[in-house]
């Protein structure tokens, strides 16, 4: 329904209908799969197809290599392709996945393209970290922010994990005479289960996604796409942990301990944001979640 469409997407559709669409569109938000899905839908509107990813006038650039960076040579190859005449219509679409992974030289080369865009071409930049892009790039794009739209996971193991996490928080804050060693062991158990669930869900999602990838991707691009799937799921799970923490802390408004719980929640959320940043620089997931859980143990068992 049109009235259920996010305002940013309605603005895109309106601009397209009026023939005033920007030549560069920055699509950003917290959930990479949602960004890609929205981008492909928008690209389909531009190319008049239901399968934009396999259209001859659709081009994509993904991070590559172990460092998962977008190198200037790869960008120049993309620019060479979009300078050519469209094969099947009047428009071309190019998508830069994880645009914040550009080298400085790549970003500067891309900026020159934004200053002199190829005729009939719409450029999409996808990112979960828009502030890492050059301000001059952001200012030359139509900024399209997508709210987190992913539904909570219904995986049985994950639902069980969330339930056990809530029980663990309850033990931490209830003043029960639980042994600290038992609470620590439970934290390590939650951490190990989290990693196992994430890896299983990631592998299943990749098995589905890899059949949808366009032909011609090299090994580095395929590896980067698989990593993107994993990161997207990980981000979603961390968001659900934050929500579970909020539900626990704020679920009983009449509780006289609510102000103290809210303060502890604030510290726990800050720790979640910290590990999210550390994971971006390749901190191991099991170590990151163990850090968060052990910090949570300290927060929730404190008297104030």
N, C-alpha and C positions, 0 to 999 in steps of 0.2 A: 504494500500500500504506500502511496506517495507520502501521506502524512506521517508514516512511520519511518521514512527515510531520514537519516541524519542530515542536519542542515547543510553540512559541507557537501554532501553528495547531491542535495537538491540544487546547490549553487553551481556545481559542475554541470548538471543536466540543463539548467537554465542557460548557462553560458554557451553550451553546445548548441542548444536550440536557436539561440540568437546569433550564432556564428561569431561569438566573441571569446572563444576558449583560449586560455593562455597556452603558449607553446611549451611550457615546462610546468609540471605539477609535482609538488612534493607531497607524498602520501606518508603520513607518519602516525604512530600509535604504539600500543604496548604489545600487540600480538602479531608476530610476523605472518602466520598463515592467513589471518584476517586481512592484512595489508595486501598480500598477494591476490587473494580472492577478489577483493574490491577492485584492485588494479586491472585484473583480467576482465572483470565485468565492464569496466570503463573502456578498456581497450577494445572489447567486443563491440561496444556502441560506436566507437570511432571507425572501426574497420568493417562494421556491418556483418559480424559473424558471431556465432555462438562458441567458437573455438579459437579464441585469439592467439593462444600460445602456439598453434600450428599454422597460423596464417602466413603466407609468404612475405607480407609486409610488416611482420612483427619481429623485433630484434631484442635480444636480452643480453645483459652484461652482468656477470656474477663475480664475487670474489674468488680468488684462486690461490693455490699454493698452501703450504702448511700454515703460513701466517694469515691466510684468508684476507688478502689485500687486493684491491683493484689497481692494477698497474697501468701506467700510461700507454704502453703498447697495446694492451687489450682495449682501452678506450678508443685509441686511434683507429683500430680495426672496426669497432662499432661505428665510429663517425664516418669511415669510408663507406660502409654499407648503407647508411641512411642518406648519404649524398646522392645515391643512385635513384633513378626514377622508380616510383611505385610499380609493383608488378600487377596488382589486381584491382587497383582503384586509385583514388586521388590522395589517399592518406597513408602515412607510415607511422608506426608506433615503436618507440624504443624504451625499454625498462632497465633501469640500473638498480639491481637488488643490493640491499645493505649499502646504500650510497655513502654512509659514514666511514666505510672501509677504504676510501680513496687515499692513495698517496697524495702528498702535497702537490707534486707535479701533475698528478692526474686531476686533482680538483681545479688547478689553474687552467689546465687544458679544457676541462669541461666548462669552466666559466667563460672562456672565449666562445665556445659553441652557443652558450646561452645569449651572448651578446649579438651573435650573428646566426640565428637558428636556421637549419635547413628548411626550405619551403615544404609545406604540407606534412610536417613531422611534429608529432607530439611526444615529448620526453617525460617519462615518469621516473621519479626517484623515490625508492622505498627505504624507510629507515625507522628504527625504534629509538634512535638517538639524534634527533634533528639538530640539537645544539652543537654537535660535533662537526657539522657542515660549516663551510665558510659562510659568514653572514651575507656576503655578496651573492652567494648562490641562493640562499634562502630568500633573499629579497627579490630575486628575479623569477621566483616560482610562485604559482598559485598554491597556497598552503592548504592542504586538505587533511585535517586531523580526524582520525577514526576512533571513536570510543571503543573500549574493549567490548566485543560483541560475542565472545565465545561463551557457550553454555558450560556450566560446571560439568566436569567429567563424571560419568556414571560407571566407570570401571569399578568392579566389586572390590578389588584389592586396594584401590585408592580410597574408596569410601570407608573401608575398614581402617586404613591408615589415618584418615581424618578423625574417625571416631576415637581411635586409640590416642591420637595426639591431644584431643580435647580431654580425655580421661587423665592423661599425664599432666596437663595444665591444672586440672582440678586438684590432683594430688599435691602439686607444687604449692598452690595457693591456699589450700584448705587447712593447713597447719597439722595435717596428719603426721604421726610419728614414723613416717617412712624413712628407711635408712637412705642416707645420701648415696651410698654405693648402689642401691637398687634403682634410684632415680637416674643416676649416671648410666647404668647399664641399659635402662629403658631408653635413654636418649640415644645411645649408640645403636640400639636395635631399630629405633625409628629412622635413624640416618641410613642404615644399611638397607632397610626396606624401601626407603625413598629412592635410593639409587637403582635398586632392582626394578621397581615399578616404572621409573622414568626410562630406563634402558629398554624394557619390554614394550612400552607404549611407543617409544621412538622407533624401534625396529619395525613394529607393525605399521606405523604411519609411513615409514620410508618404503616399505614393500608396496604400498598403494601408490605413493607419490611418484616413485621412479618410473612407473609405467606411463605417467602423464608428461614426463619431461620431453622437451623438443629434441629432435635428433641433432647430432653434430657436437654435443657438449664434450669437452675434453675431460680427462680424469680429475683435474683440479677443480673444474666447475661442478662436476658431479659430486665430488667430496664436499665442496662448499655448500651445495644444495642440501646434502644430507645433514651437514652440521646445522644448517638453518632450521631444518625440521626439528632437530633435537633441541636447539635453543628455544624455539617457539613453544614446545611442550614444557620445557623447564620453566620458562617464564610464566606459563599458565599455572603450573603447579605452585610456584612461589606466590602468585596472586591468591590462589585458593588457601594457602597457609596463612597469609595475611588476613583473609576474610574469616577463616576459622578462629584465628586469634581474636579478632574483633568480636565475633559472635560470643566467644567465651567471656571476654572482658566486659562487654556491654549488654549481655543477654538478660541480666537481672537488674533492671533500673532501680528497684526498691532496696537493693542491697546497700547497706551503709558503707561498705568498702569500695563502692563504685569509683570515687575519685582516685583512690590509690590504684585500683585496677587500670583506670584510664592512663595514669602516669606510667605504669609498668608496660601497658600496651604500646605507648608511644616509644619507649625504649626498645621494645621488641621489634616494632616496625622499622625503627632506625637501623637495627642490626640486619633485618631482611634486606633493606636497601643497600647496606654495605656489602653483604655477600653477593648481591646481584651485580654490583660493580666489580667485585673481585673475580666473579665467574667470567666476566667479559675479558679479563686478562689471564684466563686459563688456570685459575685456581681449581683444583679437583673438586668435583661436586660433593663427594663424601666428606671431604675436609670442610667444605663451606657449610654444609648443613650441620655437621657436628659442632662447628663453631657457634652457629645460631642457636642450636638446642642447648648447649652448655651455658651460653650467655642467658638464654631464657630461664634456665634453672636458677641462675643467680638472681635474675630480675624478679621472678614470681615467688621465690621463697623469701625475698627480703621483706622486712616488716613494714617498709614504706617505700 
